[in-house]
């Protein structure tokens, strides 16, 4: 209706029609039906989807950050102080030993139990004071009662602080920060840094999948790293939007062993996704650098590498590393036979004198990189990848430059998702009507 009348709605106008939880399914259906219309009119060929993300500022006050490291520090200090107080109470025989769940820290229930024990001691002193008529005795009893009362005050403070820290950890989840005014927002670096000081701002990581410069699916993440958003985003696309096409296209920010493995092995799709070193590897300087381990001679038969000093690096053992998401990478570790007296030593390794250079090789990762290089060198798949910049990035450009969508106007992830859906559908409808 708006577009037919020549009116271009701003996201503020769209916001008046929002933003209830039940609206989410209606918005999703709009994207599904819109894509069906694009397919019917042959405006997209369903050969590939182009994925990218942008960070948009949350509707949160600037200086409302809560940092996970700070909360962990305060919580550890609380654990130490509460354990010391417990030991002191036992030593002074103010309370008996209690059965603890863990020797490392006192639980909320145990702290509450300590308060009750101390209350009994204080009540006992109160009774003695009331029952005594001797002034000196009453004064002595009040003096003795002072420490248990101070202890009770500390214990109540410990309980309140521990409850707060536990709530903080629940809000953090796997994140390192959150905003007090929008708990779902995470502090992250923005390209549009109006303060010009690199300060982190509360925001959301918006991921979209496009084809033909139309947004076909979207999702909101509190994680600022694109690498870890790809798999859950693809899961959402398959579950709520449409079947994935043959080619998944994204930039180097999404290139990781876990993502390649998921697309190639689990989803049986082509991963037209570069990795961080891809562009650098294409340069002559990189290929001619003899200290670069990628250029070292490898003898597959004997499974040995030869360094620039003509020393062999032989296989020693296998190693595995598991990251925070639970994904395990496997490495083969090679060690140089003799690095002593090597003229390249200072530039080649940081190993201490007497230790030899070690080389860790992830065979699966190397195979994946070779796959990517081969795919991007092919005429058809290379052309699809080169289409990425002119397909997905204009959608974000129009969203921010034309609709002036630089900051959310609602708080909470569910409301933010709805607002983003309205804004992206407005972008789609404007482009659709302009082309018809």
PAVO-288721 format. One line per field, with one value per residue (C-alpha): residue in one letter; x, y, z; chain; residue number from 1. Coordinates in steps of 0.1 Angstrom, whole numbers, always signed. Example, Ala and Ser with C-alpha at 12.3 -4.5 7.8 and 13.67 -1.06 7.14 Angstrom:
residu <- c(A_S)
xx <- c(+123_+137)
yy <- c(-45_-11)
zz <- c(+78_+71)
chaine <- c(A_A)
num <- c(1_2)
% end
This chain:
residu <- c(X_X_X_X_X_X_X_X_X_X_X_X_X_X_X_X_X_X_X_X_X_X_X_X_X_X_X_X_X_X_X_X_X_X_X_X_X_X_X_X_X_X_X_X_X_X_X_X_X_X_X_X_X_X_X_X_X_X_X_X_X_X_X_X_X_X_X_X_X_X_X_X_X_X_X_X_X_X_X_X_X_X_X_X_X_X_X_X_X_X_X_X_X_X_X_X_X_X_X_X_X_X_X_X_X_X_X_X_X_X_X_X_X_X_X_X_X_X_X_X_X_X_X_X_X_X_X_X_X_X_X_X_X_X_X_X_X_X_X_X_X_X_X_X_X_X_X_X_X_X_X_X_X_X_X_X_X_X_X_X_X_X_X_X_X_X_X_X_X_X_X_X_X_X_X_X_X_X_X_X_X_X_X_X_X_X_X_X_X_X_X_X_X_X_X_X_X_X_X_X_X_X_X_X_X_X_X_X_X_X_X_X_X_X_X_X_X_X_X_X_X_X_X_X_X_X_X_X_X_X_X_X_X_X_X_X_X_X_X_X_X_X_X_X_X_X_X_X_X_X_X_X_X_X_X_X_X_X_X_X_X_X_X_X_X_X_X_X_X_X_X_X_X_X_X_X_X_X_X_X_X_X_X_X_X_X_X_X_X_X_X_X_X_X_X_X_X_X_X_X_X_X_X_X_X_X_X_X_X_X_X_X_X_X_X_X_X_X_X_X_X_X_X_X_X_X_X_X_X_X_X_X_X_X_X_X_X_X_X_X_X_X_X_X_X_X_X_X_X_X_X_X_X_X_X_X_X_X_X_X_X_X_X_X_X_X_X_X_X_X_X_X_X_X_X_X_X_X_X_X_X_X_X_X_X_X_X_X_X_X_X_X_X_X_X_X_X_X_X_X_X_X_X_X_X_X_X_X_X_X_X_X_X_X_X_X_X_X_X_X_X_X_X_X_X_X_X_X_X_X_X_X_X_X_X_X)
xx <- c(+0_+28_+48_+18_+12_+48_+55_+87_+82_+108_+116_+101_+68_+71_+77_+41_+28_+51_+63_+46_+59_+30_+41_+73_+56_+37_+69_+85_+56_+60_+96_+87_+58_+79_+107_+80_+69_+105_+109_+77_+86_+121_+138_+161_+175_+180_+215_+232_+226_+249_+255_+268_+264_+264_+264_+236_+235_+210_+185_+207_+224_+261_+277_+255_+280_+285_+317_+320_+357_+348_+319_+341_+367_+341_+326_+359_+366_+332_+340_+373_+358_+329_+352_+374_+344_+331_+365_+366_+331_+342_+375_+356_+330_+302_+286_+291_+305_+279_+277_+289_+281_+316_+348_+355_+325_+295_+262_+233_+215_+246_+251_+214_+220_+249_+227_+202_+230_+243_+207_+204_+236_+224_+190_+208_+228_+196_+180_+210_+211_+174_+177_+207_+204_+242_+253_+289_+276_+251_+279_+302_+274_+266_+303_+304_+272_+288_+309_+280_+259_+286_+290_+252_+255_+283_+265_+234_+255_+273_+239_+226_+258_+260_+224_+232_+264_+244_+218_+246_+261_+227_+224_+259_+255_+285_+289_+315_+293_+257_+239_+219_+192_+190_+202_+202_+226_+264_+291_+309_+329_+309_+321_+302_+322_+308_+329_+361_+377_+371_+347_+325_+288_+258_+245_+233_+249_+224_+229_+211_+209_+203_+199_+193_+198_+167_+168_+154_+162_+176_+185_+197_+227_+243_+276_+298_+319_+305_+324_+302_+269_+270_+260_+230_+219_+220_+200_+174_+171_+165_+140_+120_+126_+136_+159_+195_+207_+238_+262_+267_+286_+303_+334_+365_+349_+330_+359_+367_+373_+341_+320_+336_+330_+294_+286_+305_+300_+267_+247_+264_+266_+294_+312_+323_+338_+373_+395_+416_+448_+433_+440_+475_+484_+477_+505_+540_+557_+539_+547_+584_+590_+612_+605_+568_+561_+535_+564_+586_+592_+572_+580_+547_+563_+586_+562_+589_+593_+625_+632_+653_+684_+679_+671_+643_+612_+600_+566_+566_+530_+494_+477_+441_+426_+390_+377_+350_+322_+333_+348_+380_+408_+435_+471_+503_+533_+567_+601_+633_+662_+687_+682_+716_+737_+709_+713_+675_+668_+659_+634_+621_+613_+608_+619_+644_+681_+686_+650_+642_+615_+581_+556_+518_+499_+462_+457_+419_+422_+448_+425_+397_+418_+429_+392_+384_+412_+402_+365_+373_+397_+369_+351_+315_+320_+345_+319_+293_+317_+325_+288_+288_+298_+272_+244_+244_+262_+238_+210_+228_+238_+202_+190_+214_+217_+181_+160_+184_+183_+214_+199_+171_+142_+131_+148_+150_+160_+125_+114_+146_+140_+105_+117_+145_+120_+98_+128_+142_+108_+105_+138_+126_+93_+109_+133_+105_+82_+111_+118_+82)
yy <- c(+0_+24_+17_+19_+54_+64_+65_+50_+39_+46_+19_+42_+40_+3_+2_+14_-19_-41_-59_-87_-123_-137_-115_-135_-164_-139_-122_-156_-165_-132_-141_-176_-164_-136_-160_-183_-152_-145_-181_-180_-148_-163_-134_-158_-191_-209_-218_-201_-180_-152_-148_-118_-101_-66_-52_-28_-8_-18_+5_+5_+32_+36_+30_+1_-26_-57_-76_-113_-111_-85_-106_-137_-117_-104_-139_-155_-128_-135_-173_-166_-143_-165_-195_-175_-163_-199_-211_-182_-191_-227_-216_-193_-220_-196_-223_-261_-275_-280_-306_-289_-298_-286_-277_-250_-227_-223_-226_-201_-227_-232_-194_-192_-220_-201_-170_-191_-205_-170_-158_-185_-172_-136_-146_-164_-133_-112_-135_-134_-96_-93_-117_-100_-71_-67_-36_-49_-83_-68_-46_-76_-96_-68_-66_-103_-100_-74_-99_-123_-93_-81_-117_-118_-85_-99_-132_-114_-93_-124_-140_-110_-106_-144_-142_-112_-129_-161_-140_-123_-157_-168_-137_-140_-175_-180_-142_-119_-89_-76_-43_-35_-19_-47_-80_-97_-70_-77_-50_-52_-30_-11_+2_+34_+47_+81_+86_+79_+60_+24_+21_-10_-4_-26_-42_-73_-93_-94_-122_-123_-147_-131_-139_-113_-86_-98_-108_-143_-151_-134_-141_-121_-132_-118_-133_-107_-133_-143_-176_-190_-178_-197_-232_-220_-196_-224_-246_-218_-214_-251_-254_-222_-208_-230_-259_-248_-244_-261_-233_-215_-183_-161_-141_-150_-142_-175_-197_-223_-260_-265_-246_-263_-297_-289_-277_-303_-334_-328_-307_-321_-285_-266_-241_-211_-195_-181_-182_-155_-162_-168_-134_-133_-167_-154_-128_-135_-123_-150_-178_-168_-166_-195_-193_-198_-234_-237_-234_-261_-292_-322_-359_-377_-412_-406_-381_-355_-317_-300_-266_-238_-250_-284_-301_-326_-323_-357_-368_-371_-375_-364_-337_-325_-292_-285_-250_-233_-246_-282_-287_-307_-302_-328_-320_-339_-326_-326_-317_-306_-330_-302_-265_-257_-232_-226_-191_-188_-197_-162_-156_-192_-201_-187_-219_-216_-223_-261_-268_-276_-261_-279_-278_-285_-296_-299_-322_-318_-280_-281_-304_-279_-250_-268_-275_-238_-228_-253_-243_-206_-212_-229_-206_-212_-214_-186_-164_-172_-162_-129_-122_-121_-84_-71_-94_-92_-60_-36_-49_-37_-5_+3_-6_+18_+46_+48_+36_+51_+19_+23_+16_-6_+12_-18_-39_-77_-102_-112_-77_-69_-99_-86_-51_-64_-85_-54_-34_-61_-68_-31_-33_-63_-47_-15_-34_-57_-28_-8_-38_-43)
zz <- c(+0_+10_-21_-44_-32_-38_-1_+13_+49_+74_+100_+126_+108_+105_+142_+149_+136_+157_+178_+196_+201_+180_+151_+146_+128_+105_+95_+88_+66_+47_+38_+28_+6_-8_-19_-36_-56_-66_-78_-96_-115_-121_-103_-85_-98_-64_-73_-43_-12_-2_+36_+54_+87_+101_+136_+145_+177_+204_+221_+252_+272_+264_+298_+311_+304_+326_+319_+326_+337_+363_+376_+378_+397_+422_+426_+433_+459_+475_+476_+493_+519_+527_+532_+555_+575_+578_+591_+616_+629_+635_+651_+675_+681_+672_+651_+645_+613_+586_+559_+527_+491_+480_+498_+471_+478_+500_+483_+489_+510_+532_+536_+546_+571_+586_+590_+610_+632_+639_+646_+673_+689_+687_+702_+730_+738_+737_+763_+786_+784_+792_+821_+837_+861_+865_+845_+840_+829_+804_+790_+786_+769_+745_+736_+729_+708_+685_+665_+657_+646_+623_+609_+602_+583_+562_+555_+543_+520_+507_+500_+481_+461_+453_+440_+418_+404_+396_+377_+359_+348_+336_+315_+301_+288_+265_+260_+277_+283_+284_+288_+320_+299_+273_+286_+252_+237_+237_+236_+203_+180_+154_+120_+126_+155_+161_+192_+172_+200_+193_+222_+224_+221_+229_+197_+178_+150_+122_+97_+63_+34_+0_-37_-64_-37_-19_+18_+19_+55_+85_+122_+152_+172_+204_+194_+177_+158_+123_+124_+151_+136_+103_+115_+137_+109_+83_+108_+110_+73_+68_+96_+91_+56_+27_+16_+11_-25_-39_-31_+2_-3_+23_+30_+49_+83_+80_+69_+96_+97_+116_+91_+61_+77_+84_+49_+30_+52_+70_+45_+13_-2_-19_+5_-16_+15_+17_+48_+65_+47_+12_-2_+13_-1_-37_-34_-49_-17_+3_-22_-24_+14_+22_+59_+53_+63_+35_+11_+27_+7_+19_+12_+14_+12_+42_+59_+65_+58_+48_+62_+44_+62_+46_+80_+81_+103_+112_+126_+164_+177_+172_+192_+196_+206_+216_+213_+235_+212_+217_+182_+182_+157_+152_+144_+134_+152_+135_+150_+134_+138_+147_+149_+165_+145_+120_+104_+101_+138_+151_+122_+121_+157_+191_+208_+235_+228_+228_+217_+181_+158_+159_+132_+137_+107_+105_+75_+74_+74_+46_+25_+31_+20_-11_-19_-16_-38_-64_-63_-66_-95_-115_-139_-128_-90_-91_-109_-82_-54_-71_-72_-34_-29_-53_-40_-2_+7_-11_+11_+42_+24_+15_+50_+67_+41_+27_+56_+82_+101_+123_+157_+171_+188_+209_+236_+239_+212_+204_+197_+178_+155_+147_+140_+118_+98_+91_+80_+57_+42_+34_+16_-4_-13_-25_-48_-60_-70_-85_-109_-119)
chaine <- c(A_A_A_A_A_A_A_A_A_A_A_A_A_A_A_A_A_A_A_A_A_A_A_A_A_A_A_A_A_A_A_A_A_A_A_A_A_A_A_A_A_A_A_A_A_A_A_A_A_A_A_A_A_A_A_A_A_A_A_A_A_A_A_A_A_A_A_A_A_A_A_A_A_A_A_A_A_A_A_A_A_A_A_A_A_A_A_A_A_A_A_A_A_A_A_A_A_A_A_A_A_A_A_A_A_A_A_A_A_A_A_A_A_A_A_A_A_A_A_A_A_A_A_A_A_A_A_A_A_A_A_A_A_A_A_A_A_A_A_A_A_A_A_A_A_A_A_A_A_A_A_A_A_A_A_A_A_A_A_A_A_A_A_A_A_A_A_A_A_A_A_A_A_A_A_A_A_A_A_A_A_A_A_A_A_A_A_A_A_A_A_A_A_A_A_A_A_A_A_A_A_A_A_A_A_A_A_A_A_A_A_A_A_A_A_A_A_A_A_A_A_A_A_A_A_A_A_A_A_A_A_A_A_A_A_A_A_A_A_A_A_A_A_A_A_A_A_A_A_A_A_A_A_A_A_A_A_A_A_A_A_A_A_A_A_A_A_A_A_A_A_A_A_A_A_A_A_A_A_A_A_A_A_A_A_A_A_A_A_A_A_A_A_A_A_A_A_A_A_A_A_A_A_A_A_A_A_A_A_A_A_A_A_A_A_A_A_A_A_A_A_A_A_A_A_A_A_A_A_A_A_A_A_A_A_A_A_A_A_A_A_A_A_A_A_A_A_A_A_A_A_A_A_A_A_A_A_A_A_A_A_A_A_A_A_A_A_A_A_A_A_A_A_A_A_A_A_A_A_A_A_A_A_A_A_A_A_A_A_A_A_A_A_A_A_A_A_A_A_A_A_A_A_A_A_A_A_A_A_A_A_A_A_A_A_A_A_A_A_A_A_A_A_A_A_A_A_A_A_A_A_A_A_A_A_A)
num <- c(1_2_3_4_5_6_7_8_9_10_11_12_13_14_15_16_17_18_19_20_21_22_23_24_25_26_27_28_29_30_31_32_33_34_35_36_37_38_39_40_41_42_43_44_45_46_47_48_49_50_51_52_53_54_55_56_57_58_59_60_61_62_63_64_65_66_67_68_69_70_71_72_73_74_75_76_77_78_79_80_81_82_83_84_85_86_87_88_89_90_91_92_93_94_95_96_97_98_99_100_101_102_103_104_105_106_107_108_109_110_111_112_113_114_115_116_117_118_119_120_121_122_123_124_125_126_127_128_129_130_131_132_133_134_135_136_137_138_139_140_141_142_143_144_145_146_147_148_149_150_151_152_153_154_155_156_157_158_159_160_161_162_163_164_165_166_167_168_169_170_171_172_173_174_175_176_177_178_179_180_181_182_183_184_185_186_187_188_189_190_191_192_193_194_195_196_197_198_199_200_201_202_203_204_205_206_207_208_209_210_211_212_213_214_215_216_217_218_219_220_221_222_223_224_225_226_227_228_229_230_231_232_233_234_235_236_237_238_239_240_241_242_243_244_245_246_247_248_249_250_251_252_253_254_255_256_257_258_259_260_261_262_263_264_265_266_267_268_269_270_271_272_273_274_275_276_277_278_279_280_281_282_283_284_285_286_287_288_289_290_291_292_293_294_295_296_297_298_299_300_301_302_303_304_305_306_307_308_309_310_311_312_313_314_315_316_317_318_319_320_321_322_323_324_325_326_327_328_329_330_331_332_333_334_335_336_337_338_339_340_341_342_343_344_345_346_347_348_349_350_351_352_353_354_355_356_357_358_359_360_361_362_363_364_365_366_367_368_369_370_371_372_373_374_375_376_377_378_379_380_381_382_383_384_385_386_387_388_389_390_391_392_393_394_395_396_397_398_399_400_401_402_403_404_405_406_407_408_409_410_411_412_413_414_415_416_417_418_419_420_421_422_423_424_425_426_427_428_429_430_431_432_433_434_435_436)
% end
